[in-house]
Amino acid sequence: MEELLILVITGLGIGMSLMGVSTSIIFSPLIVWAYGSKLGNGIMIIPYFIADIYITYKYRKNFNVKDTLKLVPFAFLGMILAIFLIPYISEEIFSKILGILIIITNLLFFIKNYEEKFKKFASFFGFFGGLSSYLANISGPIFNIYFLSLNKNQRNFIGNRALFFTFLNFIKLFLYFFIYKNISIYTFSRSLITIPFLFLGIFSTGFFLKKISSETFSKIIVFLSLIIAIYLLI
C-alpha cells in the first residue's frame, strides 16, 4: 500500500507539473526515497513522455515552434555532460547549484521588462535545464522562467513547455534505456500504475487554471519556483 500510494502521488504530481505547476519537489524525493535515484527516474520517464505527447496535441495551436525547439540542442549537450558527471557529482551538490540559479533567474524576472531579454539566453536555459533534468529531474523551474518570457498567456506557456518536453523526454528515453540502463520490466510495471493518475492531475490542474488570470498564473509559477529553490538550498 505504501508503494501504491507513492506511485499515485507521482502520477498526480507529473500531471500537475506538466501544466506548469512545479510539483516535482513533492513527488521526486518520494520516489527516489522508495526506489533510489536511478530506478526512480526510470519509472518517471514513461508517464512523463506519454503526458507530454497528450498535452502537446491538446495545445497544438498554442506553441511557437521556432522559439521552443532552439532550446533542444543545448539541452541535449547538458544531458551529455550529465552522463559524464553522474559518477563524480552528487545530487545534493548539484541541487544547491540549481537552487542558486533558480533564485537568480526568478529575481531578474521581477525586474520590469528584463524578462524580455531571457529570450536571448536560450543556450543558458537549455543547457542547465538539460543538465538538471538528467541529474536531478528538477528542470521545471529553470524552463518555466524561459517559457514565461516567451508568452505569459497560460495556454501558450503550457503549449510551448509541452512541445519542448516532448523532445527532451524523447531523447532522455533513449539515453536512459541504452546508457543509464534504468528502464526495465520492473520500472515499466510501476510506470503503468501512475498513468491514470497523471491524467487526473492534468485535468484537475487545467480546471483550476481556467479560474485565474494570466498575470496571476505567472506570479504563481515564479513563487513556486522560488519555494523550490529555497528547498534545494536547505
Residue frames as a rotation matrix with the C-alpha (Angstrom) as fourth column:
MET 1
0.565 0.825 0.000 0.00
0.825 -0.565 0.000 0.00
0.000 0.000 -1.000 0.00
GLU 2
0.368 -0.517 -0.773 2.88
0.187 -0.773 0.607 2.37
-0.911 -0.368 -0.188 0.75
GLU 3
-0.707 -0.653 0.270 4.39
0.343 0.017 0.939 1.73
-0.618 0.757 0.212 -2.69
LEU 4
-0.200 0.734 0.649 1.00
0.968 0.047 0.246 2.18
0.150 0.677 -0.720 -4.37
LEU 5
0.692 0.459 -0.558 0.43
0.597 -0.798 0.083 5.50
-0.407 -0.390 -0.826 -2.56
ILE 6
-0.117 -0.832 -0.543 3.82
0.080 -0.553 0.829 6.80
-0.990 0.053 0.131 -3.71
LEU 7
-0.790 -0.166 0.590 3.04
0.559 0.199 0.805 5.86
-0.251 0.966 -0.065 -7.33
VAL 8
0.259 0.942 0.212 -0.39
0.963 -0.269 0.016 7.55
0.073 0.200 -0.977 -7.12
ILE 9
0.592 -0.114 -0.798 1.20
0.277 -0.901 0.334 10.75
-0.757 -0.419 -0.502 -5.77
THR 10
-0.520 -0.854 -0.013 3.85
0.193 -0.133 0.972 10.54
-0.832 0.503 0.234 -8.51
GLY 11
-0.459 0.428 0.779 1.20
0.888 0.194 0.417 10.24
0.027 0.883 -0.469 -11.23
LEU 12
0.654 0.731 -0.193 -0.78
0.749 -0.663 0.024 13.21
-0.110 -0.161 -0.981 -9.89
GLY 13
0.349 -0.607 -0.714 2.41
0.155 -0.714 0.683 15.24
-0.924 -0.350 -0.155 -9.50
ILE 14
-0.676 -0.594 0.436 3.63
0.491 0.078 0.868 14.54
-0.550 0.801 0.239 -13.02
GLY 15
-0.041 0.763 0.645 0.27
0.978 -0.100 0.181 15.60
0.203 0.638 -0.743 -14.46
MET 16
0.814 0.348 -0.465 0.25
0.493 -0.837 0.235 18.83
-0.308 -0.421 -0.853 -12.47
SER 17
0.018 -0.907 -0.421 3.91
0.221 -0.407 0.886 19.61
-0.975 -0.109 0.193 -13.23
LEU 18
-0.625 -0.256 0.737 3.32
0.737 0.117 0.666 19.35
-0.256 0.960 0.116 -16.99
MET 19
0.440 0.787 0.433 0.68
0.826 -0.543 0.149 22.05
0.352 0.292 -0.889 -16.65
GLY 20
0.079 -0.552 0.830 3.39
0.099 -0.824 -0.557 24.33
0.992 0.126 -0.011 -15.23
VAL 21
0.745 0.202 0.636 2.82
-0.587 -0.254 0.769 23.78
0.317 -0.946 -0.070 -11.50
SER 22
-0.123 -0.954 -0.274 6.17
-0.607 0.291 -0.740 22.74
0.785 0.075 -0.614 -10.05
THR 23
0.717 0.495 0.491 5.11
-0.693 0.429 0.579 19.70
0.076 -0.756 0.651 -8.05
SER 24
0.467 -0.596 -0.653 8.29
-0.014 0.733 -0.680 17.72
0.884 0.326 0.334 -8.75
ILE 25
-0.450 -0.663 0.599 9.63
-0.585 -0.288 -0.758 18.91
0.675 -0.691 -0.258 -5.41
ILE 26
0.131 0.594 0.794 6.95
-0.965 0.261 -0.035 16.78
-0.228 -0.761 0.607 -3.74
PHE 27
0.909 0.394 0.131 6.93
-0.360 0.905 -0.227 13.53
-0.209 0.159 0.965 -5.71
SER 28
0.478 -0.791 -0.383 10.58
-0.362 0.219 -0.906 13.32
0.800 0.572 -0.182 -6.85
PRO 29
-0.437 -0.672 0.598 12.02
-0.841 0.069 -0.537 12.95
0.319 -0.737 -0.595 -3.31
LEU 30
0.269 0.638 0.721 9.29
-0.807 0.559 -0.193 10.40
-0.526 -0.530 0.665 -2.52
ILE 31
0.969 0.165 -0.187 10.01
-0.245 0.757 -0.606 8.15
0.041 0.633 0.773 -5.46
VAL 32
0.141 -0.982 -0.123 13.78
-0.473 0.043 -0.880 8.49
0.870 0.182 -0.459 -5.01
TRP 33
-0.291 -0.176 0.940 13.34
-0.954 0.123 -0.272 7.51
-0.068 -0.977 -0.204 -1.35
ALA 34
0.541 0.643 0.542 11.29
-0.599 0.747 -0.288 4.46
-0.590 -0.168 0.790 -2.36
TYR 35
0.962 -0.053 0.267 13.31
0.218 0.739 -0.638 3.23
-0.163 0.672 0.723 -5.35
GLY 36
-0.040 -0.992 -0.122 16.58
0.585 -0.123 0.802 5.16
-0.810 -0.039 0.585 -5.44
SER 37
-0.051 -0.025 -0.998 17.54
-0.429 -0.902 0.044 7.83
-0.902 0.430 0.036 -7.96
LYS 38
-0.871 -0.400 -0.284 18.33
-0.416 0.293 0.861 5.50
-0.262 0.868 -0.422 -10.88
LEU 39
-0.749 0.645 0.152 15.16
0.663 0.729 0.172 3.38
0.000 0.229 -0.973 -10.73
GLY 40
-0.090 0.740 -0.666 13.02
0.512 -0.539 -0.669 6.38
-0.854 -0.401 -0.330 -9.74
ASN 41
-0.336 -0.107 -0.936 13.98
-0.594 -0.747 0.299 8.27
-0.731 0.656 0.188 -12.90
GLY 42
-0.992 -0.051 -0.112 13.34
-0.118 0.656 0.746 5.13
0.036 0.753 -0.657 -14.95
ILE 43
-0.467 0.882 -0.064 9.83
0.814 0.401 -0.420 4.87
-0.345 -0.249 -0.905 -13.53
MET 44
0.021 0.511 -0.859 9.01
0.222 -0.840 -0.495 8.55
-0.975 -0.180 -0.131 -14.15
ILE 45
-0.755 -0.443 -0.483 10.23
-0.276 -0.454 0.847 8.89
-0.595 0.773 0.220 -17.74
ILE 46
-0.827 0.468 0.312 7.44
0.552 0.567 0.611 6.79
0.109 0.678 -0.727 -19.34
PRO 47
0.161 0.949 -0.269 4.46
0.947 -0.226 -0.229 8.67
-0.278 -0.218 -0.935 -17.80
TYR 48
-0.106 -0.277 -0.955 6.24
0.062 -0.960 0.272 11.97
-0.992 -0.030 0.119 -18.45
PHE 49
-0.930 -0.354 -0.103 6.63
-0.085 -0.068 0.994 11.16
-0.359 0.933 0.034 -22.13
ILE 50
-0.523 0.815 0.249 3.03
0.841 0.446 0.308 9.96
0.140 0.370 -0.918 -22.54
ALA 51
0.306 0.648 -0.697 1.67
0.747 -0.617 -0.246 13.08
-0.590 -0.446 -0.673 -20.85
ASP 52
-0.452 -0.561 -0.693 3.97
-0.035 -0.766 0.642 15.32
-0.891 0.315 0.326 -22.95
ILE 53
-0.955 0.097 0.281 2.54
0.296 0.228 0.927 13.89
0.026 0.969 -0.247 -26.17
TYR 54
-0.108 0.992 -0.067 -1.04
0.992 0.111 0.053 14.33
0.060 -0.060 -0.996 -24.96
ILE 55
0.292 0.224 -0.930 -0.58
0.500 -0.864 -0.051 17.94
-0.815 -0.451 -0.364 -23.81
THR 56
-0.728 -0.593 -0.342 1.36
-0.022 -0.480 0.877 18.86
-0.685 0.646 0.336 -26.96
TYR 57
-0.755 0.523 0.395 -1.54
0.595 0.295 0.747 17.61
0.274 0.800 -0.534 -29.06
LYS 58
0.160 0.888 -0.432 -4.15
0.978 -0.201 -0.052 19.33
-0.133 -0.414 -0.901 -26.88
TYR 59
0.499 -0.061 -0.864 -2.31
0.173 -0.970 0.168 22.66
-0.849 -0.233 -0.474 -27.04
ARG 60
-0.076 -0.591 0.803 -1.10
0.884 0.333 0.329 22.24
-0.462 0.734 0.497 -30.63
LYS 61
0.409 0.277 0.869 -2.36
0.714 -0.690 -0.117 25.73
0.568 0.669 -0.480 -31.58
ASN 62
0.986 0.088 0.145 -0.58
-0.030 -0.748 0.663 27.40
0.167 -0.658 -0.734 -28.68
PHE 63
0.472 -0.876 -0.097 3.15
0.415 0.124 0.902 26.92
-0.778 -0.466 0.422 -29.17
ASN 64
0.755 -0.380 -0.535 5.90
-0.633 -0.634 -0.443 28.71
-0.171 0.673 -0.720 -31.06
VAL 65
0.938 -0.335 0.090 7.98
0.346 0.920 -0.182 26.00
-0.022 0.202 0.979 -32.73
LYS 66
0.413 -0.830 0.375 10.99
0.219 -0.309 -0.926 28.19
0.884 0.464 0.054 -33.56
ASP 67
0.103 -0.364 0.926 11.47
-0.762 -0.627 -0.162 29.73
0.640 -0.689 -0.342 -30.10
THR 68
0.719 0.270 0.640 10.79
-0.657 0.564 0.500 26.46
-0.226 -0.780 0.583 -28.31
LEU 69
0.959 -0.262 0.109 12.87
0.281 0.927 -0.248 24.00
-0.036 0.269 0.963 -30.29
LYS 70
0.439 -0.861 0.258 16.01
-0.208 -0.377 -0.903 26.15
0.874 0.342 -0.344 -30.31
LEU 71
0.368 -0.263 0.892 16.43
-0.928 -0.049 0.368 25.02
-0.053 -0.963 -0.262 -26.69
VAL 72
0.967 0.225 0.121 16.71
-0.229 0.973 0.016 21.35
-0.114 -0.043 0.993 -27.67
PRO 73
0.531 -0.821 -0.211 20.34
0.179 0.352 -0.919 21.21
0.828 0.450 0.333 -28.95
PHE 74
-0.249 -0.638 0.729 21.60
-0.603 -0.487 -0.632 22.95
0.758 -0.597 -0.264 -25.80
ALA 75
0.438 0.479 0.761 19.51
-0.888 0.363 0.283 20.70
-0.141 -0.799 0.584 -23.56
PHE 76
0.951 -0.127 -0.281 20.99
0.015 0.929 -0.369 17.69
0.308 0.347 0.886 -25.34
LEU 77
0.049 -0.992 0.118 24.51
-0.058 -0.121 -0.991 18.97
0.997 0.042 -0.064 -24.64
GLY 78
-0.110 -0.001 0.994 23.55
-0.939 -0.328 -0.104 19.43
0.326 -0.945 0.035 -20.99
MET 79
0.811 0.475 0.341 22.34
-0.559 0.801 0.213 15.83
-0.172 -0.364 0.915 -20.78
ILE 80
0.677 -0.650 -0.345 25.52
0.172 0.595 -0.785 14.52
0.716 0.472 0.515 -22.44
LEU 81
-0.273 -0.778 0.566 27.60
-0.467 -0.407 -0.785 16.38
0.841 -0.479 -0.252 -19.84
ALA 82
0.270 0.482 0.834 25.36
-0.962 0.102 0.253 14.94
0.037 -0.871 0.491 -17.11
ILE 83
0.920 0.061 -0.388 26.22
-0.125 0.982 -0.143 11.41
0.372 0.180 0.911 -18.27
PHE 84
0.089 -0.980 -0.180 29.88
0.312 0.199 -0.929 12.07
0.946 0.027 0.324 -17.52
LEU 85
-0.379 -0.227 0.897 29.18
-0.612 -0.666 -0.426 13.96
0.694 -0.711 0.113 -14.28
ILE 86
0.615 0.785 -0.073 26.99
-0.467 0.437 0.769 11.29
0.635 -0.439 0.635 -12.67
PRO 87
0.486 -0.434 -0.758 29.93
0.613 0.788 -0.058 9.31
0.622 -0.437 0.649 -11.21
TYR 88
-0.473 -0.881 -0.029 31.58
0.701 -0.356 -0.618 12.47
0.534 -0.313 0.785 -9.82
ILE 89
-0.838 0.221 0.499 28.88
-0.373 -0.900 -0.227 14.83
0.398 -0.376 0.836 -8.54
SER 90
-0.788 0.581 -0.205 26.18
0.575 0.573 -0.584 14.09
-0.222 -0.578 -0.785 -6.01
GLU 91
-0.087 0.859 0.505 22.57
0.750 -0.277 0.601 15.16
0.655 0.431 -0.620 -6.47
GLU 92
0.505 0.272 -0.819 22.85
0.824 -0.436 0.363 17.15
-0.258 -0.858 -0.445 -3.23
ILE 93
-0.413 -0.750 -0.516 25.67
0.451 -0.661 0.600 19.36
-0.791 0.015 0.611 -4.53
PHE 94
-0.850 0.103 0.516 24.03
0.481 -0.248 0.841 19.83
0.215 0.963 0.162 -7.91
SER 95
0.148 0.986 -0.077 20.68
0.914 -0.107 0.391 20.67
0.377 -0.128 -0.917 -6.28
LYS 96
0.267 -0.122 -0.956 22.30
0.648 -0.711 0.272 23.55
-0.713 -0.692 -0.111 -4.38
ILE 97
-0.819 -0.568 -0.081 23.86
0.277 -0.515 0.811 24.90
-0.502 0.642 0.579 -7.58
LEU 98
-0.569 0.691 0.445 20.49
0.648 0.044 0.760 24.62
0.506 0.721 -0.473 -9.30
GLY 99
0.299 0.701 -0.648 18.77
0.949 -0.290 0.125 26.37
-0.101 -0.652 -0.752 -6.38
ILE 100
-0.246 -0.487 -0.838 21.07
0.370 -0.846 0.384 29.39
-0.896 -0.215 0.389 -6.73
LEU 101
-0.968 -0.121 0.221 20.46
0.245 -0.232 0.941 29.58
-0.063 0.965 0.255 -10.50
ILE 102
-0.209 0.971 0.114 16.68
0.867 0.131 0.481 29.43
0.452 0.199 -0.870 -10.00
ILE 103
0.285 0.284 -0.915 16.74
0.787 -0.615 0.055 32.25
-0.547 -0.736 -0.399 -7.43
ILE 104
-0.619 -0.606 -0.500 18.84
0.198 -0.736 0.648 34.48
-0.760 0.302 0.576 -9.70
THR 105
-0.902 0.283 0.325 16.61
0.331 -0.028 0.943 33.95
0.276 0.959 -0.069 -12.75
ASN 106
0.025 0.971 -0.240 13.43
0.958 0.045 0.283 34.44
0.285 -0.237 -0.929 -10.71
LEU 107
0.070 -0.068 -0.995 14.65
0.614 -0.784 0.097 37.69
-0.786 -0.618 -0.013 -9.15
LEU 108
-0.878 -0.431 -0.208 15.65
0.081 -0.562 0.823 39.01
-0.472 0.706 0.528 -12.58
PHE 109
-0.587 0.726 0.360 12.20
0.730 0.281 0.623 38.11
0.351 0.628 -0.694 -13.85
PHE 110
0.266 0.734 -0.625 10.66
0.926 -0.376 -0.048 40.62
-0.270 -0.566 -0.779 -11.44
ILE 111
-0.505 -0.482 -0.716 12.70
0.220 -0.874 0.432 43.49
-0.834 0.061 0.548 -12.91
LYS 112
0.458 0.832 -0.313 10.41
-0.083 -0.310 -0.947 45.34
-0.885 0.460 -0.073 -15.32
ASN 113
0.841 0.048 -0.539 10.88
-0.535 -0.082 -0.841 44.28
-0.085 0.995 -0.043 -18.93
TYR 114
-0.183 -0.973 0.140 14.02
-0.909 0.221 0.353 42.28
-0.375 -0.063 -0.925 -18.05
GLU 115
0.032 0.236 0.971 12.22
-0.076 0.969 -0.233 39.03
-0.997 -0.067 0.049 -18.79
GLU 116
0.907 0.304 -0.291 12.14
-0.279 -0.083 -0.957 40.04
-0.315 0.949 0.010 -22.47
LYS 117
0.192 -0.935 -0.300 15.93
-0.977 -0.154 -0.146 39.60
0.090 0.321 -0.943 -22.54
PHE 118
-0.054 -0.196 0.979 15.64
-0.509 0.849 0.142 35.98
-0.859 -0.491 -0.146 -21.44
LYS 119
0.884 0.449 0.130 14.69
-0.105 0.461 -0.881 35.04
-0.456 0.765 0.455 -24.99
LYS 120
0.600 -0.731 -0.325 18.31
-0.676 -0.248 -0.694 35.74
0.427 0.636 -0.643 -25.97
PHE 121
-0.335 -0.762 0.554 19.63
-0.940 0.305 -0.150 33.20
-0.055 -0.571 -0.819 -23.46
ALA 122
0.712 0.642 -0.284 18.15
-0.675 0.737 -0.028 30.02
0.192 0.212 0.958 -24.92
SER 123
0.121 -0.755 -0.644 21.58
-0.177 0.622 -0.763 28.37
0.977 0.207 -0.058 -24.74
PHE 124
-0.735 -0.404 0.545 21.85
-0.555 -0.104 -0.825 29.01
0.390 -0.909 -0.147 -20.97
PHE 125
-0.018 0.832 0.554 18.35
-0.946 0.165 -0.280 27.81
-0.324 -0.529 0.784 -20.14
GLY 126
0.701 0.292 -0.650 18.58
-0.582 0.761 -0.286 24.84
0.411 0.579 0.704 -22.47
PHE 127
-0.147 -0.873 -0.464 21.99
-0.259 0.487 -0.834 23.68
0.955 -0.003 -0.298 -21.20
PHE 128
-0.853 -0.210 0.477 21.29
-0.494 0.034 -0.869 23.94
0.166 -0.977 -0.133 -17.47
GLY 129
0.141 0.967 0.211 17.76
-0.964 0.183 -0.192 22.67
-0.224 -0.177 0.958 -17.93
GLY 130
0.561 0.001 -0.828 19.01
-0.461 0.831 -0.311 19.56
0.687 0.556 0.467 -19.75
LEU 131
-0.522 -0.842 -0.135 21.71
-0.252 0.304 -0.919 19.04
0.815 -0.446 -0.370 -17.13
SER 132
-0.701 0.293 0.650 19.27
-0.698 -0.094 -0.710 19.33
-0.147 -0.951 0.271 -14.22
SER 133
0.384 0.886 -0.261 16.66
-0.920 0.389 -0.033 17.18
0.072 0.253 0.965 -15.97
TYR 134
0.345 -0.320 -0.882 19.10
-0.239 0.879 -0.412 14.28
0.908 0.353 0.226 -16.33
LEU 135
-0.653 -0.752 -0.090 20.86
-0.071 0.179 -0.981 14.61
0.754 -0.634 -0.170 -12.97
ALA 136
-0.977 0.213 0.005 18.07
-0.020 -0.069 -0.997 15.55
-0.212 -0.975 0.072 -10.57
ASN 137
-0.523 0.821 0.231 14.83
0.767 0.335 0.547 15.51
0.372 0.463 -0.805 -12.59
ILE 138
0.232 0.560 -0.795 14.03
0.757 -0.617 -0.214 19.03
-0.611 -0.553 -0.567 -11.35
SER 139
-0.743 -0.554 0.375 14.33
0.656 -0.491 0.574 21.11
-0.134 0.672 0.728 -14.53
GLY 140
0.129 0.945 0.302 10.83
0.970 -0.183 0.160 22.65
0.207 0.272 -0.940 -14.44
PRO 141
0.596 0.166 -0.786 11.66
0.516 -0.829 0.215 25.89
-0.616 -0.534 -0.580 -12.57
ILE 142
-0.488 -0.826 -0.282 14.52
0.198 -0.420 0.886 26.72
-0.850 0.376 0.369 -14.96
PHE 143
-0.813 0.190 0.551 12.40
0.575 0.106 0.811 26.19
0.096 0.976 -0.196 -18.08
ASN 144
0.179 0.957 -0.227 9.31
0.973 -0.207 -0.105 27.84
-0.147 -0.202 -0.968 -16.59
ILE 145
0.146 -0.185 -0.972 11.03
0.232 -0.949 0.216 31.22
-0.962 -0.256 -0.095 -16.44
TYR 146
-0.867 -0.495 -0.063 12.16
0.024 -0.168 0.985 30.94
-0.498 0.853 0.158 -20.06
PHE 147
-0.623 0.676 0.393 8.70
0.742 0.350 0.572 29.95
0.249 0.648 -0.720 -21.30
LEU 148
0.324 0.693 -0.644 7.04
0.808 -0.557 -0.193 32.74
-0.493 -0.457 -0.740 -19.32
SER 149
-0.289 -0.515 -0.807 9.39
-0.014 -0.841 0.541 35.18
-0.957 0.168 0.236 -21.05
LEU 150
-0.945 -0.002 0.328 8.15
0.321 0.194 0.927 33.86
-0.065 0.981 -0.183 -24.42
ASN 151
-0.414 0.880 0.233 4.48
-0.201 -0.338 0.919 34.29
0.888 0.334 0.317 -23.59
LYS 152
-0.931 0.047 0.363 2.66
-0.364 -0.020 -0.931 34.82
-0.037 -0.999 0.035 -20.29
ASN 153
0.046 0.975 -0.216 -0.64
-0.957 0.106 0.270 33.56
0.286 0.194 0.938 -21.67
GLN 154
0.079 0.013 0.997 -1.49
-0.713 0.700 0.048 30.33
-0.697 -0.714 0.064 -19.86
ARG 155
0.840 0.350 0.414 -2.27
-0.012 0.776 -0.631 28.23
-0.542 0.525 0.656 -22.92
ASN 156
0.772 -0.614 -0.163 0.78
-0.331 -0.170 -0.928 29.45
0.542 0.771 -0.334 -24.85
PHE 157
-0.009 -0.765 0.644 3.01
-0.999 -0.022 -0.040 28.82
0.045 -0.643 -0.764 -21.83
ILE 158
0.227 0.179 0.957 1.70
-0.441 0.896 -0.063 25.26
-0.869 -0.407 0.282 -21.45
GLY 159
0.977 0.197 0.079 1.89
-0.010 0.416 -0.909 24.62
-0.212 0.888 0.408 -25.21
ASN 160
0.494 -0.866 -0.082 5.50
-0.651 -0.306 -0.694 25.81
0.576 0.396 -0.715 -25.55
ARG 161
-0.116 -0.523 0.845 6.51
-0.959 0.279 0.041 23.88
-0.257 -0.805 -0.534 -22.45
ALA 162
0.499 0.421 0.758 4.81
-0.288 0.905 -0.313 20.67
-0.818 -0.062 0.572 -23.59
LEU 163
0.966 -0.165 -0.200 6.35
-0.170 0.182 -0.968 20.76
0.196 0.969 0.148 -27.07
PHE 164
0.157 -0.978 0.134 9.84
-0.849 -0.203 -0.488 21.21
0.505 -0.037 -0.862 -25.66
PHE 165
-0.189 -0.245 0.951 9.49
-0.848 0.529 -0.032 18.48
-0.496 -0.812 -0.307 -23.04
THR 166
0.864 0.460 0.205 8.19
-0.268 0.763 -0.588 16.06
-0.427 0.453 0.783 -25.66
PHE 167
0.689 -0.679 -0.252 11.50
-0.236 0.118 -0.964 16.34
0.685 0.724 -0.079 -27.49
LEU 168
-0.094 -0.761 0.642 13.56
-0.924 -0.173 -0.341 16.45
0.370 -0.625 -0.687 -24.28
ASN 169
0.083 0.194 0.977 11.98
-0.745 0.663 -0.068 13.34
-0.661 -0.723 0.200 -22.79
PHE 170
0.976 0.159 -0.147 12.16
-0.216 0.649 -0.730 11.50
-0.020 0.744 0.668 -26.11
ILE 171
0.256 -0.960 -0.113 15.94
-0.483 -0.026 -0.875 12.00
0.837 0.278 -0.471 -26.01
LYS 172
-0.258 -0.330 0.908 16.05
-0.966 0.093 -0.240 11.04
-0.005 -0.940 -0.342 -22.32
LEU 173
0.700 0.614 0.365 14.08
-0.597 0.783 -0.173 7.90
-0.392 -0.097 0.915 -23.05
PHE 174
0.825 -0.448 -0.345 16.82
-0.037 0.566 -0.824 6.64
0.564 0.692 0.450 -25.37
LEU 175
-0.114 -0.917 0.382 19.64
-0.584 -0.249 -0.773 7.75
0.804 -0.311 -0.507 -23.07
TYR 176
0.033 0.205 0.978 18.01
-0.972 0.236 -0.016 6.07
-0.234 -0.950 0.208 -20.08
PHE 177
0.890 0.424 0.165 17.42
-0.374 0.888 -0.266 2.84
-0.260 0.176 0.950 -21.97
PHE 178
0.819 -0.559 -0.131 20.77
0.213 0.507 -0.835 2.46
0.533 0.656 0.535 -23.73
ILE 179
-0.100 -0.935 0.341 23.24
-0.091 -0.333 -0.939 4.33
0.991 -0.125 -0.051 -21.48
TYR 180
-0.367 0.012 0.930 21.83
-0.888 -0.302 -0.346 4.76
0.277 -0.953 0.122 -17.97
LYS 181
-0.575 0.160 -0.802 20.05
-0.072 0.967 0.245 1.37
0.815 0.199 -0.545 -18.31
ASN 182
-0.956 0.276 0.099 17.30
-0.114 -0.036 -0.993 2.18
-0.271 -0.960 0.066 -15.82
ILE 183
-0.044 0.957 -0.285 14.28
-0.991 -0.078 -0.110 1.14
-0.127 0.278 0.952 -17.89
SER 184
-0.961 -0.243 -0.134 13.16
-0.249 0.968 0.031 -2.46
0.122 0.063 -0.991 -17.43
ILE 185
-0.292 0.882 -0.369 10.04
0.302 0.451 0.840 -4.60
0.908 0.134 -0.398 -16.98
TYR 186
-0.283 0.118 -0.952 10.23
0.959 0.063 -0.278 -3.73
0.027 -0.991 -0.131 -13.28
THR 187
-0.813 -0.059 -0.579 10.22
0.184 -0.970 -0.158 0.06
-0.552 -0.235 0.800 -13.82
PHE 188
-0.854 0.513 -0.087 7.71
-0.246 -0.251 0.936 -0.16
0.458 0.821 0.340 -16.68
SER 189
-0.282 0.775 -0.565 5.21
0.693 0.572 0.438 -2.04
0.663 -0.268 -0.699 -14.49
ARG 190
-0.311 0.111 -0.944 5.42
0.813 -0.483 -0.325 0.79
-0.492 -0.868 0.060 -11.92
SER 191
-0.968 -0.070 -0.242 5.10
-0.065 -0.858 0.510 3.41
-0.243 0.509 0.826 -14.66
LEU 192
-0.649 0.760 -0.023 1.79
0.269 0.258 0.928 1.90
0.711 0.596 -0.372 -15.80
ILE 193
-0.142 0.597 -0.789 0.27
0.989 0.126 -0.083 2.44
0.050 -0.792 -0.608 -12.35
THR 194
-0.564 -0.170 -0.808 0.97
0.422 -0.900 -0.106 6.19
-0.709 -0.401 0.580 -12.49
ILE 195
-0.935 0.023 0.353 -0.65
0.326 -0.332 0.885 6.81
0.138 0.943 0.303 -15.89
PRO 196
0.002 0.994 0.107 -4.36
0.810 -0.065 0.583 7.08
0.587 0.085 -0.805 -14.89
PHE 197
0.437 0.157 -0.886 -3.43
0.818 -0.479 0.318 9.43
-0.374 -0.864 -0.338 -12.07
LEU 198
-0.685 -0.687 -0.242 -1.27
0.498 -0.685 0.532 11.68
-0.531 0.244 0.811 -14.22
PHE 199
-0.630 0.538 0.560 -4.32
0.457 -0.327 0.827 12.40
0.628 0.777 -0.040 -16.41
LEU 200
0.445 0.742 -0.502 -6.30
0.851 -0.175 0.496 13.17
0.280 -0.647 -0.709 -13.25
GLY 201
-0.060 -0.580 -0.812 -3.55
0.704 -0.602 0.377 15.63
-0.707 -0.549 0.445 -12.33
ILE 202
-0.898 -0.264 0.351 -3.69
0.439 -0.518 0.734 17.23
-0.012 0.814 0.581 -15.80
PHE 203
-0.231 0.908 0.350 -7.48
0.589 -0.156 0.793 17.63
0.775 0.389 -0.499 -15.82
SER 204
0.487 0.428 -0.761 -7.78
0.873 -0.247 0.420 18.92
-0.008 -0.869 -0.495 -12.25
THR 205
-0.350 -0.702 -0.620 -4.99
0.595 -0.678 0.432 21.47
-0.724 -0.218 0.655 -12.76
GLY 206
-0.841 0.083 0.535 -6.45
0.466 -0.389 0.795 22.57
0.274 0.918 0.288 -16.10
PHE 207
0.203 0.979 -0.019 -9.81
0.780 -0.149 0.607 23.21
0.592 -0.138 -0.794 -14.40
PHE 208
0.361 -0.138 -0.922 -8.12
0.786 -0.488 0.381 25.33
-0.502 -0.862 -0.068 -11.72
LEU 209
-0.657 -0.747 -0.104 -6.11
0.558 -0.574 0.600 27.36
-0.507 0.336 0.793 -14.24
LYS 210
-0.387 0.601 0.699 -9.29
0.717 -0.280 0.639 28.40
0.580 0.748 -0.323 -16.05
LYS 211
0.580 0.705 -0.409 -10.29
0.786 -0.353 0.507 30.29
0.213 -0.615 -0.759 -12.91
ILE 212
0.334 -0.535 -0.776 -7.26
0.458 -0.628 0.630 32.59
-0.824 -0.565 0.035 -12.73
SER 213
0.937 -0.013 -0.349 -5.79
-0.266 -0.674 -0.689 35.33
-0.227 0.738 -0.635 -14.94
SER 214
0.675 -0.738 0.003 -2.54
0.441 0.400 -0.804 35.01
0.592 0.544 0.595 -16.90
GLU 215
0.102 -0.630 0.770 -0.91
-0.481 -0.708 -0.516 37.62
0.871 -0.318 -0.375 -14.65
THR 216
0.481 0.147 0.864 -1.84
-0.866 0.230 0.444 35.68
-0.133 -0.962 0.238 -11.51
PHE 217
0.994 -0.107 0.030 -0.70
0.111 0.964 -0.240 32.47
-0.003 0.242 0.970 -13.19
SER 218
0.391 -0.903 0.175 2.75
0.105 -0.146 -0.984 33.97
0.914 0.403 0.038 -13.90
LYS 219
0.032 -0.347 0.937 3.14
-0.855 -0.495 -0.154 35.09
0.517 -0.796 -0.313 -10.29
ILE 220
0.776 0.306 0.551 2.16
-0.563 0.729 0.389 31.63
-0.283 -0.612 0.738 -9.01
ILE 221
0.872 -0.478 -0.106 4.73
0.308 0.705 -0.638 29.93
0.380 0.524 0.763 -11.28
VAL 222
0.073 -0.885 0.460 7.52
-0.173 -0.466 -0.868 32.28
0.982 -0.016 -0.187 -10.16
PHE 223
0.216 0.084 0.973 6.54
-0.951 -0.209 0.229 31.98
0.222 -0.974 0.035 -6.50
LEU 224
0.949 0.172 0.265 6.52
-0.232 0.949 0.214 28.18
-0.215 -0.264 0.940 -6.62
SER 225
0.620 -0.783 -0.049 9.91
0.302 0.296 -0.906 28.20
0.724 0.547 0.420 -8.36
LEU 226
-0.034 -0.618 0.786 11.35
-0.606 -0.612 -0.508 30.32
0.794 -0.494 -0.354 -5.55
ILE 227
0.574 0.311 0.758 9.99
-0.804 0.391 0.448 27.92
-0.157 -0.866 0.474 -2.94
ILE 228
0.974 -0.225 -0.024 11.65
0.207 0.930 -0.303 25.02
0.090 0.290 0.953 -4.75
ALA 229
0.305 -0.914 0.268 14.94
0.026 -0.273 -0.962 26.91
0.952 0.301 -0.059 -4.98
ILE 230
0.072 -0.216 0.974 14.92
-0.922 -0.388 -0.018 27.59
0.381 -0.896 -0.227 -1.22
TYR 231
0.851 0.297 0.434 14.13
-0.445 0.846 0.295 23.92
-0.279 -0.444 0.851 -0.57
LEU 232
0.814 -0.569 -0.116 17.07
0.301 0.584 -0.754 22.85
0.497 0.579 0.646 -2.75
LEU 233
0.053 -0.842 0.537 19.42
-0.265 -0.531 -0.805 25.10
0.963 -0.099 -0.251 -0.77
ILE 234
0.457 0.187 0.870 18.37
-0.877 -0.070 0.476 23.88
0.150 -0.980 0.132 2.66
